[in-house]
Amino acid sequence: MLPCDSGNLNFDPLRPDGHLPHFPTEVRRKMGEEGWGGGFKLKPARTRLAPSPTGRFHVANARNALYSYLIARQTGGQFILRIEDTDQKRFVPGAEEVIARSLDWLGMTPDESPFHGGQYGPYRQTERREIYQRHAQILVERAHAYPCFCTPERLDQMRKEQEVRKVDRVRYDGTCRVLDPSDAARRVAAGEKHVIRFKMPYEGTTIAHDHVRGDIVTENKYLDDYVILKSDGLPTYHLAAMVDDHEMKITHVTRSAEWLPTLPLHVQIIRAFGWDEPI
């Protein structure tokens, strides 16, 4: 993963010779470079900008787009626009068109998008519902996820009780995690309302490699069983983005610092499927 919290990836993206001279050698090799004459030439990268259509196109969108666009152009790869519109409560009509026009105005027209088409579409997440549901079921079958039938009222009471006890971190207590899988499957088949939670490990640590920050080590006891598929059948970001990056063959991900707390979850999802992690 390539973070962009400081607005500086520490390389000159406009060098005409195709080199990234300021990245450490290990990072360059991971990015798919082949050595020649003491230098490195990059293999084509597939990058993406994946905004939510919940308002205006802002400076942070433009900054993230710039990094992804330049990496794709420098390596002779592709820059993809993907619309992450699963949060329908915050959806703003017309926001998708604003995003597309803004990228055009900035001179960063995508190679693939809902408006330009492409080999790996659809490029709107609400049009990929069945894909996410299929992948969520794969995780359940592999015992990496489970149906959760807890009501909002029950979850609210759980949180209040944990706050009274002053626990280190309020998180889901695992009530449905220990249900017999066959019983849970029968309840799902009967139409009982539920979500799908990812089963995070309780012990040990999760190590996620960031190609600027290095290894990020998180104690699993502080992690939560996040919801990855909502009761309406739409995914949360955590599942959808990982599935889409894999299905769309994204090779390089530029992520903002606010996503670092959920990086352990994201790499655990990727590893549960047995996929390669993007740079």
DACOR-V705394 format. One record per residue. N is the residue number from 1. PHI is phi in radians with two decimals (none if undefined). PSI is psi in whole degrees, 0 to 359 (* if undefined). Layout:
BEGIN
N PHI PSI
N PHI PSI
END
This chain:
BEGIN
1 none 142
2 -1.97 112
3 -1.39 159
4 -2.41 31
5 -1.18 331
6 -1.64 354
7 1.33 15
8 -2.48 113
9 -1.56 4
10 1.13 34
11 -2.61 160
12 -1.60 103
13 -1.31 354
14 -1.84 6
15 -1.08 129
16 -1.32 347
17 -1.53 2
18 1.37 14
19 -1.73 155
20 -2.10 81
21 -1.24 341
22 -1.67 352
23 -1.37 143
24 -1.01 153
25 -0.98 318
26 -1.07 320
27 -1.17 317
28 -1.08 318
29 -1.12 319
30 -1.11 328
31 -1.30 359
32 1.62 27
33 -1.53 155
34 -2.12 129
35 -1.26 143
36 -2.77 133
37 1.00 29
38 1.44 358
39 -2.03 191
40 -2.42 140
41 -2.01 136
42 -1.49 144
43 -1.42 155
44 -1.00 133
45 -1.85 150
46 -2.00 117
47 -2.08 169
48 -2.59 151
49 -1.96 128
50 -2.28 70
51 -1.40 161
52 -1.69 136
53 -1.42 66
54 -2.01 10
55 2.91 204
56 -1.27 154
57 -1.29 123
58 -2.07 180
59 -1.07 320
60 -1.10 321
61 -1.04 314
62 -1.12 320
63 -1.12 312
64 -1.10 320
65 -1.08 319
66 -1.06 312
67 -1.05 312
68 -1.13 318
69 -1.09 314
70 -1.19 322
71 -1.08 316
72 -1.12 315
73 -1.21 320
74 -1.11 328
75 -1.71 1
76 1.27 28
77 -1.76 208
78 -2.20 145
79 -1.97 123
80 -1.98 139
81 -1.82 121
82 -2.10 132
83 -1.68 117
84 -1.72 88
85 -1.93 29
86 -1.31 341
87 -1.50 81
88 -1.22 339
89 -1.18 331
90 -1.80 4
91 -1.09 133
92 -1.99 115
93 -0.99 136
94 1.56 349
95 -1.16 326
96 -1.06 315
97 -1.13 324
98 -1.11 318
99 -1.06 312
100 -1.12 316
101 -1.14 324
102 -1.14 317
103 -1.11 319
104 -1.07 316
105 -1.10 325
106 -1.39 355
107 1.38 23
108 -2.12 54
109 -1.13 128
110 -1.18 155
111 -1.39 329
112 -2.40 141
113 -3.03 175
114 -1.07 337
115 -1.69 341
116 -1.93 352
117 1.26 192
118 2.65 169
119 -1.26 337
120 -2.00 24
121 -1.30 180
122 -1.19 158
123 -1.88 11
124 -1.91 132
125 -1.17 329
126 -1.16 344
127 -1.62 4
128 -2.06 20
129 -0.91 312
130 -1.12 327
131 -1.10 315
132 -1.20 320
133 -1.10 321
134 -1.13 317
135 -1.23 325
136 -1.10 320
137 -1.15 324
138 -1.05 317
139 -1.13 321
140 -1.11 315
141 -1.12 331
142 -1.57 5
143 1.15 26
144 -1.72 356
145 -2.65 168
146 -2.72 151
147 -1.24 140
148 -2.13 124
149 -1.82 6
150 -1.10 135
151 -1.40 161
152 -0.97 323
153 -1.14 317
154 -1.15 320
155 -1.17 323
156 -1.13 318
157 -1.13 321
158 -1.06 315
159 -1.09 317
160 -1.10 318
161 -1.13 321
162 -1.19 323
163 -1.14 322
164 -1.10 321
165 -1.34 352
166 0.98 51
167 -1.20 160
168 -1.03 320
169 -2.64 129
170 -1.26 126
171 -2.68 170
172 -1.08 138
173 -1.53 0
174 1.44 17
175 -0.94 311
176 -1.49 348
177 -1.10 328
178 -1.72 7
179 -1.14 148
180 -1.11 127
181 -0.96 323
182 -1.20 322
183 -1.15 318
184 -1.09 319
185 -1.10 321
186 -1.14 321
187 -1.16 321
188 -1.11 314
189 -1.10 331
190 -1.39 355
191 1.59 13
192 -1.18 135
193 -1.12 135
194 -2.78 167
195 -2.08 173
196 -1.98 127
197 -1.89 144
198 -1.44 137
199 -1.57 97
200 -1.38 149
201 -1.16 146
202 -1.56 333
203 -2.03 164
204 1.37 203
205 -2.31 157
206 -1.93 126
207 -1.90 118
208 -2.02 128
209 -1.60 128
210 -1.99 130
211 -1.38 3
212 -2.00 315
213 -1.48 343
214 1.56 204
215 -1.30 130
216 -1.87 116
217 -1.85 126
218 -2.19 132
219 -1.25 127
220 -1.13 337
221 -1.13 344
222 -1.70 359
223 -1.60 161
224 -2.07 160
225 -1.51 86
226 -1.20 149
227 -1.27 130
228 -1.99 342
229 -2.40 124
230 -1.44 170
231 -1.19 342
232 -1.51 3
233 1.55 356
234 -1.60 150
235 -1.45 163
236 -1.51 170
237 -0.94 321
238 -1.03 319
239 -1.44 312
240 -1.05 314
241 -1.16 321
242 -1.19 318
243 -1.12 314
244 -1.12 318
245 -1.04 321
246 -1.24 311
247 -1.13 327
248 -1.61 5
249 1.02 41
250 -1.23 130
251 -1.79 332
252 -2.31 130
253 -2.11 123
254 -1.73 117
255 -2.11 142
256 -1.34 160
257 -1.09 333
258 -1.18 346
259 -1.60 357
260 -1.07 322
261 -1.05 332
262 -1.76 6
263 -1.01 320
264 -1.03 320
265 -1.09 315
266 -1.10 316
267 -1.23 328
268 -1.15 321
269 -1.12 313
270 -1.02 315
271 -1.21 328
272 -1.10 327
273 -1.45 344
274 1.42 25
275 -1.59 159
276 -1.27 141
277 -1.46 136
278 -1.21 161
279 -1.28 *
END
